[in-house]
Amino acid sequence: MGYPMARNLLRAGHEVALWSNTSGKARKLAAEEKGLFCDTPRQVAENADCIFLCVGDTTMAREVILGSEGIVQGARPGTVVADASTISPSQSRLIGQALKAKGVDFLDAPCTGSTPGANGGTLTFMVGGDQAVFERTKPFFEPMGKRLYYCGGPGMGLQAKLTQNLILSNILMAFNEGMVLATKGGMDPQLMLDILDNSAAKSGLIAYKRHSSSAATSPPTSPRSGCIRTSTHAGVWKRTGCTLLLTS
């Protein structure tokens, strides 16, 4: 997601210093969109007033920000670091404290919208940290996101994102389990998708899945799934031979 996010900043007219753990991606974007390629996060910090990162986990975020060639080594006092990664809130707060000791401001700013949202500049950001810092950096968020929510102090953006992830994962589990149940019981998957999209079970996730060719042609195969626990459901899944983990 970092690639299209950075590209949107460049296309909005910002000067952008680029680093990626996969250096070829940063070199490619720098060449195509006239960004500044950097060998390390430290070099990015030396050439930026506001720094965004989006990495896979807490360990990676800590290394990119606080490592020996991390952002903290090159950031000037007054620089803002906005971490769009989904990581541990408690560890994020510790990272923020370490940066504050160097005079560097920090925002936890996880986002949702996946690759389509990153490509289209329509991500939703949930931001925690000093509100004045958030307001100051809004012009940098806006080319990347359609909705920006200030959630409160340090770690609160991550609290919101993890809550959203929990709810989404449970909806996905229930959706997968229901589609397996319907298909094994003899329902046409496409018909079932249409019914779900026009019932009280309707959700953005189901609408997205309905228009996915894979969802329309084959039942979901996620091993984790969920449904309301009732004796009626139990009887149906036993008869169809479904393994419905949350229901059972």
N, C-alpha and C positions, 0 to 999 in steps of 0.2 A: 504493500500500500504506500510505502514511502516514496516510491518512484513517481506515481502520478500526483501525489500531494506536492512534491517538490516542483514537478513540471507545471502545476497550476500556479504556484508562486512565481515562477519564471515568466509564464505567459501573462501574468497580471502586471508585469513590469518591474518586479523586485530583482535586485542583485542577490544571487543565491550561491553560497559555497556548498559544495556537495561531497559527501563521503558515504560509502556503503561498505558493509562487510564483504560484499561481492564487488570488488573495485570496478569490474567491467561495466556494471550498471551505472555507476556514477560517471565514469568516463564517457559512456554513450550519451547520457543526458546532458552532460556538460558540452559535448560536441554539438549535439542537435539543437539545444536551446540556449547556448551561449552562457552556461553557468561556469563556475570556477571549481575545477576538480581539486580535491584535497586528499592527501595520503592518510590522514588520521583525523579523528574527532577534534584533537587539539588544534589542528590547522583550521578546521571549520570555525572554532571559537575565536581564533585570532582574526578572522575575517567577517565576523557577524555581530550584530547587536541583539538579535533574537534567534534562538536556535531551537528547532523542532527535531525530535527523534521519534521513531516508531519501530521498536524491535520486539523480539519474540517472547522474552520472559524477564523476570526480575534480575537474574544474574547478568544477562546481556546489558540491561539498562544501567546497572551499577557500573559495569566495566566501561561502557561508552561514556558515561558521565564522570566517574570518579577514578578511572584507571590511570595507569602511568602515562598513557597518551590520550587521556580522556579530555572531555570538554573543560573540566575544572582547571586543567593545566594551562589553558590558553585564554580563558574567559576574563574579560575586564570587569571591574566593579560596575554594577548597573546593567550588565547583560541579563537577558531573560532566557531561561531554559524551559521549554514546554515539552513535557514527555507525553506523547500520544500513545504510548504502549499501555497494555493492560497488565499491570503488575500488582504486587502486594502493596496495599495501602500503608501498612506500617513501615515497610522498607522504603517506600516512596517518601514518607515523611522524614526518614533518616537521611535520605539523599538530599532532600530539601534543606535540612539543617546543616549538612556539610557544605552545601553551596552558599548558604547564608553567611557562614563563617568567612567566606571569601568575598562577600559583598555581592553575590550573584543571586538574582531572584529566580524562583522556581514555581512552575505550575504543573500539577498533574492534570493532563488533558486527554484522557482516553476518548476514542471516537468509535462510532458505529456507522455502518453503511457498506462495509466490505469493499471489494474492488470496484464495483459499479459506482458507488458513492465517491470513492477516491478519484476515479476517472472523471466523473462529472462535476466534481467540486460541490457535492451535495451531502457531505458527511455531517453527522451530528456529533458535536463535541460536548463533553461534560467536564467542566473545569473546576478544579479546587486550588485554593491558594489565596493570596492577597487580591482583593477585588480591584484595587487601583492598578495593580500590575496587569490583571486581565483586561481592564478597560484600555490600558495603554497599548496592549498587543493585539487588540481586536482587528485592526487593519491587516495583520498577517494571517489571522485565522480565516477571514472572510473569503479569500479566493479558494479555500479548501473545503469550507463547510457552509451549509445552508442554515443550520440551527446551532446556536451557541448558548449553552446553559451554564450559568454560574451557579455552582452547587454549594459553595461555602468554603471553609478553610482547608488547609492542607489535607490531602487524602480523600476529600469528599467527592471529587470527580470520579475517582476510582470506586468509591462506595456505590455511586449511582451506576457506573458501568457494570460492576459485578452483580448488582441487583438485576439489571436488565439482562445480563447473560444467564442468570439463574432462571428467570421467567421464560426467556426465549428457549433455553434448552429443555425445559419441561414441556413447553408447547410442542417443540419438535419431537420429543419423546412420545407424547400422546398422539401426535399426527402420524408418526411412523407406525406406532402400534395399531392405531385404528385402521390404517390403510392395509396393513398385513391382515388384520382380522377380516376386513371387508373382502379383500381379494381371495383369501383362502375360503371364505364362506360363499364364494361364487359371484360377488359383485364385480361389475366392470369398473376398473380403477378410474377411468375418465368420468364416468357417471357419478361415482362417489365423490370425486374432486368437485364436480359441479354442484352436487348437493351441499357439500361442506361450505363452498363459497357463497351459498345463498341460504345460509341457516345461521342460527345463533352461535355456531362454532366458527364462523368466519373470522379470519385474522389476516394481517398482512403477510405472514409466513405462508398460510395456505393459499392466498391469492398468488404469491410468487411461485409456489410449487405447482399450482394449477397450470401455469403457463410455461413450465419447464418441460421440455420434451421427454426427459428421463422420467419425470413423475407421471407423465401421461401414458407412457408405454410400459412401465414396469413398476411393481410395488417397491417401496422403500425397504432397505435391508439393514438399517441401523440396529445394532445389537442392544441399544438402550432405548426404551420406549415407555410411554405412560398412558394411563386411562383411569377413569373413576373406578374405584373398587366397589363392585356390587355383585350380588349372587347371580344376577342376570348375565353380566359380562363374563363371569367365571364359567357359567355353563356354556356360553357360546365358544369361548376360546378352548375349552376342553374338547368340545365336539369337533372343532376345526383342526385341532392339533397344533395350534399356534403357541409359541413360546413368548408370552407377553410379560416381560420382567416386572414392570411396576405394578400391573394389575394383579399378578399372581403373588 
